[in-house]
């Protein structure tokens, strides 16, 4: 059973660097039941995994860079079917 969240946030990341860590820090400080999905849009070198380590986020791997819209639509749209 998928838990009920007030808000689902989809962060599509590709070569995000330190900005992803700052983004996740900010999201984790928000009140309420927040689901955080980080879509790895073909990033290399483990930067996505490193930024997400120890956080309450769900990683979704794309395997290739589909662009911002492609990352949102292809993965986020099918997660709660």
Legacy VTK file of the C-alpha trace (Angstrom):
# vtk DataFile Version 3.0
C-alpha trace
ASCII
DATASET POLYDATA
POINTS 81 float
0.000 0.000 0.000
1.338 3.416 -0.954
1.296 5.866 1.988
-0.889 8.952 1.653
1.108 12.133 1.238
-0.164 15.702 1.229
2.274 16.685 -1.501
4.564 14.820 -3.874
7.599 16.722 -5.136
9.439 15.483 -8.224
13.009 16.747 -8.588
14.505 15.899 -11.980
18.289 16.029 -11.659
21.072 15.965 -14.244
24.486 17.381 -13.353
22.872 19.116 -10.387
25.960 19.176 -8.194
25.661 20.939 -4.834
22.348 22.538 -5.874
20.596 19.185 -5.451
21.779 18.899 -1.851
20.537 22.418 -1.095
17.204 21.643 -2.756
16.746 18.473 -0.701
17.745 20.316 2.494
15.017 22.865 1.842
12.390 20.251 1.035
13.147 18.276 4.187
12.563 21.390 6.306
8.973 21.714 5.084
6.034 20.813 7.311
3.527 18.094 6.480
3.685 14.721 4.835
5.955 15.324 1.869
6.964 12.659 -0.634
10.244 13.551 -2.339
11.086 11.770 -5.594
14.488 12.408 -7.143
14.608 11.396 -10.794
18.162 10.647 -11.925
17.956 11.879 -15.504
21.103 10.185 -16.741
23.622 11.798 -14.381
27.015 10.124 -14.119
29.444 9.717 -11.261
27.035 8.966 -8.415
26.266 12.610 -7.558
22.526 11.900 -7.250
23.035 8.954 -4.910
25.524 10.945 -2.846
23.138 13.890 -2.412
20.245 11.559 -1.514
22.178 9.387 0.962
20.629 9.385 4.423
17.598 11.397 3.338
13.908 10.501 3.157
13.790 10.536 -0.626
12.904 7.964 -3.246
15.414 7.628 -6.082
14.127 6.862 -9.554
16.702 5.988 -12.220
16.100 6.893 -15.860
19.245 5.465 -17.415
19.385 8.295 -19.935
18.752 12.028 -20.161
15.207 12.592 -21.398
15.128 16.284 -20.556
13.084 17.934 -17.834
9.638 17.147 -19.237
10.612 13.609 -20.201
11.976 12.919 -16.728
8.781 14.131 -15.100
6.365 12.396 -17.430
7.994 9.037 -17.975
8.756 8.247 -14.351
6.579 10.336 -12.066
3.457 9.623 -14.075
3.820 5.883 -13.589
4.826 5.712 -9.942
1.378 5.696 -8.368
-0.593 3.586 -10.803
LINES 1 82
81 0 1 2 3 4 5 6 7 8 9 10 11 12 13 14 15 16 17 18 19 20 21 22 23 24 25 26 27 28 29 30 31 32 33 34 35 36 37 38 39 40 41 42 43 44 45 46 47 48 49 50 51 52 53 54 55 56 57 58 59 60 61 62 63 64 65 66 67 68 69 70 71 72 73 74 75 76 77 78 79 80
